[in-house]
Amino acid sequence: MLQVAGLECVRGERRLFHELQFELCPGQCLHIAGDNGAGKTSLLRILAGLLAPTAGTVRWRGAEIGATREEYGSELAFVGHLNGIKEELTVLENVRFEAAVRGADASEPAAMGALQRLGLQEYADRFGRHLSQGQKRRVALARLCAAPSVPLWILDEPFNALDTGAIDTLYGVIAAQLARGGMVVLTVHQKIDLPPATRRLELSGGAGL
Amino acid sequence: MTGALLAMVRRDLLLALRQRGDVLNVLLFFVVVVTMVPLGVGPELSVLRMIGAGTVWVAALLASIVSLARMFAQDYADGSLEQMMLAGQPASVIVIGKILAHWLVTGAPITLAAIPIAVMFDLGVDPAATLVASLALGTPALSLVGAVGAALTLGLRGGGVLVTLLVLPLTVPILIFGAAAVEATAGGLSPAPDLLLLAGLSLGSAALAPWAIATALRISLE
């Protein structure tokens, strides 16, 4: 369970949000909405532990995430603005490295399974630099399928650059995660119907200090 | 944990292999600097013997600083650094893997290249062996200390200049003991004290640097 209490984020001269409070239980999806610059990405980075909040706490299973970094990281999958794939490695090498570094099954069949899920099996031996934006996005999303047992997913604009077929696939992947009791926090710009278990958190936009 | 470390080293070596030019560039820089010096000071053997070790060490130091800019920069720019920090592994394990790979593609080839270069400066067998030993013991400290600077200046504009200013003073002791070891051997003394000090510097930075680098990377990622 993810618990957020009294969260405040100040970036530069603006206070993006303050006194933010919510709780995410197994099987729930949280859609963070708001205008550009409202602090959606900052909030997701705080939840992932990449950014320290100005005030407030984020707790995972009752423990503050800053104190249990390694345990929290192993239960979290994060897809940010940057895809985090290497252009000089092939798609398969990218997926296998990520699994190996996480201590997961890094065998070729396991990696191919994840790629197949997102329709990337034909591109397995292609170098990252030869992929289109949408294909790169799908390789980044393959980390979700490579790690199905990870309970918490934090996805920043996961539908960006995807074609309609891939959007449907990703929708299915997210729905499956929720169905098995996983949790998803995401931001979405496009008009996409999210699974029924989705709550919406509107960030109203910041105020100058 | 060892699995993650090995995966990290393997990945960075594979990347170095795919971007051979960048790796060769560092080695070439080292060789070119060292071979230019005799052209500048003249072919007098006694002079070359005297300045050989110092020249090799200065070139090794500069080459390692040239290579620092790339240590974390690409991983930072394409987002793979943040993925590695969230991989559920201690950040220091990731960092040690990256430094080990960095040393294998810079420090290790420089150490090997020093063998023919020692012949070129007519150092003699014993001083040449000491030079290679001092590089083998000292270059890990160059990679470790350099990585702290690289992590601290990550994502900054003009980080390249800053990293040189930050790292250079810290690497001066390595340069002094490295050159002194060879000088001692050439003068008929034991190089052991200097070599032990170099090993101590490498071990000391191996103990402290990963922790500092991990913290610096976390700050840079904010």
HADDOCK unambig.tbl for C-alpha pairs under 7 A between the chains (distance, minus, plus):
assign (segid A and resid 50 and name CA) (segid B and resid 221 and name CA) 6.64 0.50 0.50
assign (segid A and resid 50 and name CA) (segid B and resid 222 and name CA) 6.21 0.50 0.50
assign (segid A and resid 51 and name CA) (segid B and resid 222 and name CA) 5.00 0.50 0.50
assign (segid A and resid 70 and name CA) (segid B and resid 88 and name CA) 4.19 0.50 0.50
assign (segid A and resid 70 and name CA) (segid B and resid 89 and name CA) 5.39 0.50 0.50
assign (segid A and resid 70 and name CA) (segid B and resid 90 and name CA) 6.01 0.50 0.50
assign (segid A and resid 71 and name CA) (segid B and resid 88 and name CA) 5.93 0.50 0.50
assign (segid A and resid 72 and name CA) (segid B and resid 88 and name CA) 6.71 0.50 0.50
assign (segid A and resid 73 and name CA) (segid B and resid 86 and name CA) 4.79 0.50 0.50
assign (segid A and resid 73 and name CA) (segid B and resid 87 and name CA) 5.47 0.50 0.50
assign (segid A and resid 73 and name CA) (segid B and resid 88 and name CA) 3.96 0.50 0.50
assign (segid A and resid 74 and name CA) (segid B and resid 87 and name CA) 5.96 0.50 0.50
assign (segid A and resid 74 and name CA) (segid B and resid 88 and name CA) 4.02 0.50 0.50
assign (segid A and resid 82 and name CA) (segid B and resid 78 and name CA) 6.00 0.50 0.50
assign (segid A and resid 82 and name CA) (segid B and resid 79 and name CA) 4.97 0.50 0.50
assign (segid A and resid 83 and name CA) (segid B and resid 78 and name CA) 6.77 0.50 0.50
assign (segid A and resid 83 and name CA) (segid B and resid 79 and name CA) 6.06 0.50 0.50
assign (segid A and resid 84 and name CA) (segid B and resid 78 and name CA) 5.21 0.50 0.50
assign (segid A and resid 84 and name CA) (segid B and resid 79 and name CA) 3.96 0.50 0.50
assign (segid A and resid 84 and name CA) (segid B and resid 80 and name CA) 3.86 0.50 0.50
assign (segid A and resid 84 and name CA) (segid B and resid 83 and name CA) 6.51 0.50 0.50
assign (segid A and resid 85 and name CA) (segid B and resid 78 and name CA) 6.74 0.50 0.50
assign (segid A and resid 85 and name CA) (segid B and resid 80 and name CA) 6.07 0.50 0.50
assign (segid A and resid 88 and name CA) (segid B and resid 15 and name CA) 6.48 0.50 0.50
assign (segid A and resid 88 and name CA) (segid B and resid 18 and name CA) 6.56 0.50 0.50
assign (segid A and resid 97 and name CA) (segid B and resid 7 and name CA) 6.37 0.50 0.50
assign (segid A and resid 100 and name CA) (segid B and resid 3 and name CA) 6.68 0.50 0.50
assign (segid A and resid 100 and name CA) (segid B and resid 4 and name CA) 5.96 0.50 0.50
assign (segid A and resid 100 and name CA) (segid B and resid 7 and name CA) 6.08 0.50 0.50
assign (segid A and resid 101 and name CA) (segid B and resid 3 and name CA) 6.92 0.50 0.50
assign (segid A and resid 101 and name CA) (segid B and resid 4 and name CA) 4.16 0.50 0.50
assign (segid A and resid 101 and name CA) (segid B and resid 7 and name CA) 6.06 0.50 0.50
assign (segid A and resid 101 and name CA) (segid B and resid 8 and name CA) 6.98 0.50 0.50
assign (segid A and resid 101 and name CA) (segid B and resid 87 and name CA) 6.58 0.50 0.50
assign (segid A and resid 102 and name CA) (segid B and resid 4 and name CA) 6.80 0.50 0.50
assign (segid A and resid 102 and name CA) (segid B and resid 87 and name CA) 5.06 0.50 0.50
assign (segid A and resid 102 and name CA) (segid B and resid 88 and name CA) 6.25 0.50 0.50
assign (segid A and resid 102 and name CA) (segid B and resid 89 and name CA) 6.97 0.50 0.50
assign (segid A and resid 103 and name CA) (segid B and resid 3 and name CA) 6.78 0.50 0.50
assign (segid A and resid 103 and name CA) (segid B and resid 4 and name CA) 6.47 0.50 0.50
